[in-house]
Amino acid sequence: MNSLRTLMQSYPIITSAIIFPFVFVLTYSMLALFIDIFLPIIISIWITGIVYNMLVQRPGSGVKNNIYWTTRHYK
């Protein structure tokens, strides 16, 4: 293991060039997962709260539209 570490310290550019594709694929897949799955879920939950408050709010009740509808019950 020490010989590998010494070799890596001797040639940092070559070692970085070897490591880069693996890190790039990992980063790209995680970002694609976030953009394709988690971001639409987060936006959908946020819009659901807005639509729910618009439908449930009584006219003239004087209650402001709470966009953080999930925390309203815990106060």
C-alpha positions as CSV (number, residue, x, y, z in Angstrom):
1,M,0.0,0.0,0.0
2,N,2.9,2.4,0.8
3,S,4.4,1.8,-2.7
4,L,1.1,2.7,-4.3
5,R,0.8,5.8,-2.2
6,T,4.4,6.8,-3.1
7,L,3.7,6.2,-6.8
8,M,0.6,8.4,-6.5
9,Q,2.5,11.2,-4.8
10,S,5.2,11.0,-7.5
11,Y,2.7,11.4,-10.4
12,P,-0.2,13.4,-9.2
13,I,-1.5,14.5,-12.6
14,I,-1.6,10.9,-13.9
15,T,-3.2,9.7,-10.7
16,S,-5.8,12.4,-11.0
17,A,-6.5,11.6,-14.6
18,I,-7.1,8.0,-13.6
19,I,-9.4,8.8,-10.7
20,F,-11.4,11.5,-12.6
21,P,-13.6,9.3,-14.8
22,F,-14.8,7.3,-11.8
23,V,-15.6,10.4,-9.8
24,F,-17.3,12.0,-12.8
25,V,-19.6,9.0,-13.4
26,L,-20.5,8.9,-9.7
27,T,-21.2,12.7,-9.6
28,Y,-23.2,12.6,-12.9
29,S,-25.4,9.7,-11.7
30,M,-26.1,11.3,-8.4
31,L,-27.0,14.6,-10.0
32,A,-29.2,12.9,-12.6
33,L,-31.0,11.0,-9.8
34,F,-31.6,14.3,-8.0
35,I,-32.9,16.1,-11.0
36,D,-35.0,13.3,-12.4
37,I,-36.5,12.0,-9.1
38,F,-36.1,14.1,-6.0
39,L,-36.6,17.6,-7.5
40,P,-40.0,16.8,-9.0
41,I,-41.1,15.3,-5.7
42,I,-40.0,18.3,-3.7
43,I,-41.7,20.7,-6.2
44,S,-44.9,18.6,-6.3
45,I,-45.2,18.6,-2.5
46,W,-44.7,22.4,-2.4
47,I,-47.4,23.0,-5.1
48,T,-49.7,20.5,-3.4
49,G,-49.5,22.6,-0.2
50,I,-50.3,25.8,-2.2
51,V,-53.3,24.3,-4.0
52,Y,-54.6,22.7,-0.7
53,N,-54.4,26.1,1.1
54,M,-56.2,27.8,-1.8
55,L,-59.0,25.2,-1.8
56,V,-59.5,25.1,2.0
57,Q,-59.2,28.8,2.9
58,R,-62.5,30.4,3.6
59,P,-63.2,33.7,1.9
60,G,-63.0,36.6,4.4
61,S,-61.4,34.5,7.1
62,G,-58.4,36.8,7.4
63,V,-56.0,33.9,7.6
64,K,-53.0,34.4,5.3
65,N,-52.1,31.6,2.9
66,N,-49.5,29.5,4.7
67,I,-47.3,27.9,2.0
68,Y,-45.6,25.8,4.7
69,W,-48.7,23.8,5.2
70,T,-47.0,20.8,6.7
71,T,-45.7,22.8,9.7
72,R,-49.0,24.5,10.5
73,H,-50.2,21.6,12.7
74,Y,-47.1,21.5,14.8
75,K,-47.1,25.0,16.1
